[in-house]
Amino acid sequence: MTIPGSEYLTKILHAASQSLLIPDIVGLLFFLVFAFMELGSFVAEMRRRKVIQPVNLLEVIHDVGGVSLWQMRNL
């Protein structure tokens, strides 16, 4: 049993779904490029933070407070 006009509805729905496919693909490509840019900035930030040398806390306290290093180590 065939419903009259169903083939027109099928063609219209098919055309609508096909016309929405291209904007979806363009949007997904945009988000893919954005994700790679964010990943690159994350890796660059991680590499930049590794370059900074760690600070010796005892030497900082000695420079600020005037306490000798051997006194701090013997606490």
CNS distance restraints for C-alpha pairs under 8 A (distance, minus, plus):
assign (resid   2 and name CA) (resid   6 and name CA) 7.59 0.50 0.50
assign (resid   5 and name CA) (resid   9 and name CA) 6.61 0.50 0.50
assign (resid   6 and name CA) (resid  10 and name CA) 6.11 0.50 0.50
assign (resid   7 and name CA) (resid  11 and name CA) 6.19 0.50 0.50
assign (resid   8 and name CA) (resid  12 and name CA) 6.14 0.50 0.50
assign (resid   9 and name CA) (resid  13 and name CA) 6.11 0.50 0.50
assign (resid  10 and name CA) (resid  14 and name CA) 6.08 0.50 0.50
assign (resid  11 and name CA) (resid  15 and name CA) 6.13 0.50 0.50
assign (resid  12 and name CA) (resid  16 and name CA) 6.14 0.50 0.50
assign (resid  13 and name CA) (resid  17 and name CA) 6.12 0.50 0.50
assign (resid  14 and name CA) (resid  18 and name CA) 6.13 0.50 0.50
assign (resid  15 and name CA) (resid  19 and name CA) 6.08 0.50 0.50
assign (resid  16 and name CA) (resid  20 and name CA) 6.38 0.50 0.50
assign (resid  17 and name CA) (resid  21 and name CA) 6.49 0.50 0.50
assign (resid  18 and name CA) (resid  22 and name CA) 7.64 0.50 0.50
assign (resid  19 and name CA) (resid  23 and name CA) 7.99 0.50 0.50
assign (resid  20 and name CA) (resid  24 and name CA) 6.53 0.50 0.50
assign (resid  21 and name CA) (resid  25 and name CA) 6.34 0.50 0.50
assign (resid  22 and name CA) (resid  26 and name CA) 6.23 0.50 0.50
assign (resid  23 and name CA) (resid  27 and name CA) 6.06 0.50 0.50
assign (resid  24 and name CA) (resid  28 and name CA) 6.15 0.50 0.50
assign (resid  25 and name CA) (resid  29 and name CA) 6.16 0.50 0.50
assign (resid  26 and name CA) (resid  30 and name CA) 6.22 0.50 0.50
assign (resid  27 and name CA) (resid  31 and name CA) 6.32 0.50 0.50
assign (resid  28 and name CA) (resid  32 and name CA) 6.10 0.50 0.50
assign (resid  29 and name CA) (resid  33 and name CA) 6.23 0.50 0.50
assign (resid  30 and name CA) (resid  34 and name CA) 6.19 0.50 0.50
assign (resid  31 and name CA) (resid  35 and name CA) 6.01 0.50 0.50
assign (resid  32 and name CA) (resid  36 and name CA) 6.34 0.50 0.50
assign (resid  33 and name CA) (resid  37 and name CA) 6.26 0.50 0.50
assign (resid  34 and name CA) (resid  38 and name CA) 6.23 0.50 0.50
assign (resid  35 and name CA) (resid  39 and name CA) 6.12 0.50 0.50
assign (resid  36 and name CA) (resid  40 and name CA) 6.10 0.50 0.50
assign (resid  37 and name CA) (resid  41 and name CA) 6.28 0.50 0.50
assign (resid  38 and name CA) (resid  42 and name CA) 6.13 0.50 0.50
assign (resid  39 and name CA) (resid  43 and name CA) 6.23 0.50 0.50
assign (resid  40 and name CA) (resid  44 and name CA) 6.13 0.50 0.50
assign (resid  41 and name CA) (resid  45 and name CA) 6.08 0.50 0.50
assign (resid  42 and name CA) (resid  46 and name CA) 6.15 0.50 0.50
assign (resid  43 and name CA) (resid  47 and name CA) 6.15 0.50 0.50
assign (resid  44 and name CA) (resid  48 and name CA) 6.09 0.50 0.50
assign (resid  45 and name CA) (resid  49 and name CA) 6.18 0.50 0.50
assign (resid  46 and name CA) (resid  50 and name CA) 6.40 0.50 0.50
assign (resid  47 and name CA) (resid  51 and name CA) 6.67 0.50 0.50
assign (resid  48 and name CA) (resid  52 and name CA) 7.23 0.50 0.50
assign (resid  55 and name CA) (resid  60 and name CA) 7.77 0.50 0.50
assign (resid  56 and name CA) (resid  60 and name CA) 6.59 0.50 0.50
assign (resid  57 and name CA) (resid  61 and name CA) 6.27 0.50 0.50
assign (resid  58 and name CA) (resid  62 and name CA) 6.11 0.50 0.50
assign (resid  58 and name CA) (resid  69 and name CA) 6.85 0.50 0.50
assign (resid  58 and name CA) (resid  72 and name CA) 7.19 0.50 0.50
assign (resid  59 and name CA) (resid  63 and name CA) 6.11 0.50 0.50
assign (resid  59 and name CA) (resid  69 and name CA) 7.22 0.50 0.50
assign (resid  60 and name CA) (resid  64 and name CA) 6.19 0.50 0.50
assign (resid  61 and name CA) (resid  65 and name CA) 5.65 0.50 0.50
assign (resid  61 and name CA) (resid  66 and name CA) 7.61 0.50 0.50
assign (resid  61 and name CA) (resid  67 and name CA) 7.36 0.50 0.50
assign (resid  62 and name CA) (resid  66 and name CA) 5.20 0.50 0.50
assign (resid  62 and name CA) (resid  67 and name CA) 5.05 0.50 0.50
assign (resid  62 and name CA) (resid  68 and name CA) 5.95 0.50 0.50
assign (resid  62 and name CA) (resid  69 and name CA) 6.34 0.50 0.50
assign (resid  63 and name CA) (resid  67 and name CA) 7.84 0.50 0.50
assign (resid  67 and name CA) (resid  71 and name CA) 6.80 0.50 0.50
assign (resid  67 and name CA) (resid  72 and name CA) 7.07 0.50 0.50
assign (resid  68 and name CA) (resid  72 and name CA) 6.62 0.50 0.50
assign (resid  69 and name CA) (resid  73 and name CA) 6.24 0.50 0.50
assign (resid  70 and name CA) (resid  74 and name CA) 6.18 0.50 0.50
assign (resid  71 and name CA) (resid  75 and name CA) 6.55 0.50 0.50
